[in-house]
Amino acid sequence: MFLELTKFHGGGILIVMKFGGTSVGNAERIRNVASIVKSHIKRNPVVVVSAVTKITDALIRLAKECAQGKGDETLAHIEDVHYGILGQLDIDKALLKENLEELKSLAAKAKSGRSPDAEALDYFQSFGERISSKIVAEQLNRIGIKAKAFDSWELGFFTDSKFGSAEPLKIAYSSLDKNIRKLEIVPVITGFIGKTENNEITTLGRGGSDYTAAVIGAAIDADEIQIWTDVNGIMSTDPKIASNAKTIGKVSFAEASELAYFGARVLHPKTILPAMNRNIPVKVLNSFNPKNSGTTIVRKAGKNSHIVKAIACKKGITMISIESTRMLGAYGFLEQLFDIFYKYSKSVDVVSTSEVGVSLTIDNDENIGELVKELKEISDVNVLKNKAIICVVGEGMRRTPGVAGKVFTALGKKRINVDMISQGASEINITFIVGGKDANASVKALHKEYFGG
């Protein structure tokens, strides 16, 4: 007997439930996901799923191996993982026959001796979500919930052609709303992937399933977007660094954006934007502990006893210091400088300026040689690798005197040298750069200062 689902068409509660790779990592986890969805059935859930954990990495590896005339073992591994899950769920292998035959065909064609381009990599990676969505939908049907798997583009998720980091087109929002509201079943939609209007498969970048969920939530004006992961919400810092890290019950969109960008791995940074634009609350929940209330992200989080909400850390950073007397009293120099970073597609994280110098950080130093060479034509350049960004975040910092002094006193006591300091225009964060070897010690010192332990 199937449970009745309130029709999407005509309004009513709508929630988006996104489940990450660890949440659909094996048969037991998929059973658990189906149970969680069932418990929310009266709220008209729209489900978004990631690939089974580690499968996206395997698909990338497969693409690269195929270019070398190899890949048979990796392809067999991908098949074995998914067939193993089907076997444990007692689901017929025929469910995945079409997808796996398509993947085999793609792998055979890719054995050309040429490295896969971004478009080919996106095509390979798409199979993770296309397969997991079918398994989750079938499991929902088996426990009495009418469900159907959809590749996102079947419901209108169209993107531009920036393979590897595609953006949804404006038309996607109205198409998704129109198509989802027609449904009378629970849709299980592929996260992370879309299609161009020319029928080319794209990906939104790693972690993009969160972004998919937020775009869909904004498109249908959902009452709530739920991001189901493997931790109890957003923590006061990385619990692997500070064992007494605490779950933050409520954070603002601004705080969550800063934390996501500067290293809090629970959320993909882009997730926040569509939700913020529509003022839709986002809940970060733990599929391994569904009774935990997790973290709720809202436009304004209200007052909190803690001035600082959390401390984020982003390692593996490259810092570039640029000095030139041409900056003194001149205009247009910074434009010239950042045009070079734009030319080489390098995103800048943190910036600090003086009369004759600019210090900034990038988190990807791939092919940095040409960029530095061009910078040296207009300035003296010093490149420092293996740095870390530490970001102290909290709405309570705004108009609270002495926060910076307390932060740097705590670091001074641990004899930690700070290479660069920047305070965001929003005044809700203080960001600074330390050596990579001092990253964990910095986080521990600041967490102890503000949260004890």
N, C-alpha and C positions, 0 to 999 in steps of 0.2 A: 504494500500500500504506500502510495506516495503522499508526502505532506503537501498541503496546498500552499502555494506561494501567492501572496497578494500581487495583483497585476502592477507592473511598473507604471504602465500607462495610467495617467490620471492623478499622479502625485503620490503622496504618502511618504513614509520614511524610506530613505535610501542610504545604504552605507557601502563603502568600498573596503574590502578586506584583502590586503596584499600579504602574501606569504613568501618569505625568502627561501633561499636554497637549503639552509639547514632545516627549515620547517617542513620541506618536502624531500628530505634527504634519503629516506628509505621507506619501506612499506609501513612500519609502525608509525612514523611521523605523518605519512599521508592519511592513515586512519585517524590520527589525532586531528589533523586539519579538517577532515570531513566532519568530525564530531563538533569542532568549534564552529564551523559554518552552520551546522544543523542547530546549534544552540542560539544562533542569531537569525533564524529563518524568518521570523515575524518582522524583521527590520529590512526585508528585501535586499539581501547581500549581493553585491557584484564582486566577484572574486578575481584577483590578479595573482599570477604565480610566476616565480622565478624558475630557472632550470634546477634540476636535482643538483645538490651540492657537488662541486668539483667537475661537473660535466662541461661547463663553458670552457674551463681550462683545457679539458681533454679535446674539445672541438677545435680550439685554436691550435693545439699541438697537432691534431690530425691534419689541419690545413697546411701547416708548415712541413709536416712529414711527407704529405702527398707530393709537394713540390720537389721532394728529393727522391720520388719514386717509391716511398715507403708508406707506412700508415696502417697496414693490415692489422697489426696487434692493437693499436689504439682504437680502430674501428670495432674490432671484436670486443674490446673492453667496454666501449660505449653500449654496444648491443647487450652484453652480459649484464651490465648494471641495470638496465631498464627491464630486460626480460626477467631478471631476478626479482625485481619489485613486483612485476605482474604475477609471477609464480606465487609469491607470498600473499598477494591479495586475491589469488584465484581468479585472475582476469585473463581472458584468452589473448594469446600473442598477436592474433590478427588485428587487434586494436592499433598496433604500431607499425604494421606491415608497410603501409603506404609511405610513412615518414622515413622509415629505415631504408627502404628501397631507394627513395629519393636521395638520401644521404650517401648510400653506396654509389649511386650513379654520379653524384657530384664529386666524390672522392676519386673515382676512376678518371673522370675528365680532368681533375686537378693534377694528375701525374704528368705534368708537362715540362718539368724542369725549371719553371719560373716561380719565383716567390709570390705568394698570394697577395693581391692588392687589397685595399681597404674594403672594396665592394665584395670581393670573394670571401674575406674574413667574416663580414657581416652575414653572408649567406650561410656559411658553416655554423656560426654561433647560433643562428635562429632555431636550429633543431632542438636545442635544450628546452626552451620554453614551449615549443610546438608539441613536444612529446610529453612534458610534465603536465601540461594543461589537460591533455587527453586522459592521462591516468587519474588526475584529481577529479575530473568530471565523471569518469566512470565509477570511481569509488563513491561519489555522492549519490549517483543513481542507485548503487547497490545498497545504500542505507536509507533509501526511500525519498531522496530529494531529486526532483527533476532538474537535471543539469546538462549543459552542453558546452564543449570546448570551442573556443573561437580564436583563430589567429586575429590579432588586434585589428589588422586592416579590413577584415571582414565586417567590422563594426564601424569602420571609418577612420582608423588611426593612421593618417597619412602624414608624412614628414618631408622635409627637404632632403637633398641628396648629399649631405655631409656625412658620409659613411664613417662609422665609428663614434660619432657624436651628433647624431641627427636631432633636429628640433621639430616638434609637431607643427603642422601648418594651421593657420587660423580656421580653415574649413573643417579641421578634424574635430573641433569642439562641438559644432552644430551637428555634424554627422554622427558623432558618438552619442549625443543626447537623443537624437531622433531614432537611431537604431536600437539603442539599449532600452528605451522606453516602450518599444514594441514588444519586448520579450515577456513571456509568461513562464520562463524557466530561470534557473540560476546560471548566469553566464560565467564560465571560467576562462579568463582572457590571458593571453600571453603578455607578460611584462617584457620590458627591455627592447622590444622589436617593433618595427613599423614598416611601411612601404612608401616609396615615392609614388607620385602620380603616373610615373612611367613603369610602374610595376616592379621596381627594384627593392629588395629587402634591405632595410637599414637597422642599425642598433643605436640606442641612445647613450651609449657609454656604460662602463662598468657601474653597477648599482642602479642602472636606469629603470629597473622594475618599480622602484619607489616613485620615480618620475611618472611612469605610466599610470600608476594608481592615482597620483595627484592630478594629472591631466584629466583622467576619466572622472574623478571626483568633482573637479571644477566644471567639466562639461555637463554633467547631470545635476549639478548643484546639490551634491550629496549632503546629508546631515552630518556625516562624520567620515573621516578616512582613517582606517586602522592599518598600521604597519606592524605585522607580526614577525618577530625576529627571535633570537635565542638569548636575549637578556631582558631584565625587568625594566625596560624603558631607558631613558637617557640618564646617565650616571653623573655624579659630581666630578668624576674623572675616570680614567681607564682603571677598572678593578685589577688588571694585571700589574699595574704599577703601584696603586694604593689599595691594599686589601680591604680597607674600611670604606671604600667608595659607597655613596648612598644614591638611591634612586631619587630623582627630582620629580615631585608630584606634578608640578605645572611650570611651564616655561613660556615665554612670549615667542612669537614668530621671529622677532629680531634676535633674541638670545639663541634660539635653535639654529638660525641661519649661520650665526658666527661660529657656533660649536660644530656644526656640520662641515663648514668650510675648513675649519682649522683642526680637523683630525678626529672628531667624535664619529666613530664608524657606524653608529646605529642608523644614521640617515644619509641618503644621498643629498648633497647640497641643493640640487635643483628641486627636490621634493617640496620644499617650503613655498616656492614662488606661486604656483597655480592655486594652492590652498589659501595663501595669504591674500591673493587678489580677490578671492570669493569669500573670505572670512570663514572658512570651513575648518573646524577643529581637527587636529591630527592626533591620534593616539598611537603611542609606541608601546606594543604589548609583547609578552613572551609566550610563544606557542608551547614551550616546555613547561610553563607555569601559568596557564590561562586565567587563574583566579586572581593573580596579581594585578593591581589597578594600573601599573605602568606609569607612563608620563603623558600628560595632555598638553599639546601645543596650541595656544590661542593667540589672538591678536595682542591682547594685553594680559599679562599674568597676575597683575595686582601686587600688593605688598607681600613681602616675604621676610622672615627673620634674618635671612642671610643676605648680606650686601653682595657677596659673590655667590653665583649659582653653581658655577662649574669651572674646571680648568682643563683645557684641551691641549693636545700635543701633536705636532706634525713633524715627523722625522725625515731624514734624507733630503734636506733642503740645501740648495745652493744659494749663497749670498754673493751679490755682485756690488762692489763699491766703485763708484764712478766719480772722479774729481776733475774739474776743469775751471780755470780762471775765467773762461768765456761765459760762465754762468753769472758772474758778478755784475749786477745791474742790467743784465740783458733780458730780452724777451725771446720766446720761441725756442730756447734751448731744450726745455723739457719735451716740447712737441717733437723736436727732431730726435730726441733720445727714445721716446716711446714709439715713434714710427719704426725704429729699428726692431724693437721687440715685437711689434705688430707684424712686420715683414717676415720674421722667423716663427710666427705663431707661438710665442712664449707668453703664457699668462703670468702676471706679476701678482704675488700674494700680499707682500708687505712693503711699504715705502716709507723712507725717512729722508728728509732733505735738510741741507744747510745752505749757506750762501754760495759755496763753491763745490758742493758735493751732493750726490744722491746715493743712498744705499737701498737695495731692494732684494727681494728673494724670488726665486722660481723653484718649482718642485719637480721640474723635468729638465735635466741638463743634456738631453740627447741632442746631438748635432750643435752644440753650443759654440764650437770653434769659430764658425763663420760669423756668428753674432758678435762674439768678443772681438774678432778682427775688425769688424766695422765700427764697433764702439771705440776702439783704440785710435781710429782716425780723427775723433773729435774730443778725446779725453784720455786720462790715465785710468786704467782699469785693473781692479784686483778681484780675483775670483776665489772664493772660499767655499769648499765643499764640506759635506757631512755636518751640516748645522741642523738645528731644530727650532721650530716655532713653538713658543708657549703662549697660549691665549687665556687670559683671565676674564671671565664673562659674568655679567650680572646687571640687571636693570637698576639695582640698588646703588651701583657705583655712580650713577648720574647725580651730580651735585652733592656727593658725599666727600668731604675733604679727607685727605690723608691716606687714600687707598693706595696710590702709587708708592708712597713712602713705606707703607707696611709691606707691600709686595717686595720691594727691592732690599728692605732691611732683612726680610726672611732669607732672601738669596745670599745676601752678604754674609750672614751668619754661617752659611754653608760654603763660603768662599767660592761662589759660582760667579764667573765673569759674564756680563751681558754685552753682546756685540752691537746690538741695535735695539732701539725702542720706538714704538709707534702706538699712538692712541687713536682709535677709530673716531670718525666724525660723529657717530651716534652717541659717543661717550658711555657706551655700555661695555667696552672691552679695553684692556691694555694688552698689547701684543709685543713680545720681545724675542730676540734671537739669542740662543746659547749654543755652545759646542754640542755636537751629538752625544758625546760621552757624559754630558751634564744634564741631558734631557730628563731622565727618570728622577734624578736627585732633585731637580727643580720642581717637578710636579709633586713629589712627596713632600717637600718643604712647604710649598704653598697650600697643599691640601691639609696638612697638619695645622698650618696657621689659621685657616678659615673653617675647618671642619673637625679639628681635633684628631685624636688617635695617635 
